[in-house]
């Protein structure tokens, strides 16, 4: 039996619940982020930390994924 890990990146945009898992095995989050950059995801400094942003949040658009989801602040 073998075990694997599935990496997940969540958008840090305000009220956003978008997330993306690795479509193919990725050994590190850096590899997953490199793939996500080709899909429109971005990393930006915000308030002293680095935030992962989905394509909508990276371009300042508020997509439908913001309207239906309750806001859950992240620590």
PyMOL commands that set and color helices and strands:
alter all, ss='L'
color gray80, all
select helices_A, chain A and resi 29-38+55-58+64-67
alter helices_A, ss='H'
color red, helices_A
select strands_A, chain A and resi 8-10+19-21+42-46+49-53
alter strands_A, ss='S'
color yellow, strands_A
deselect
rebuild
show_as cartoon
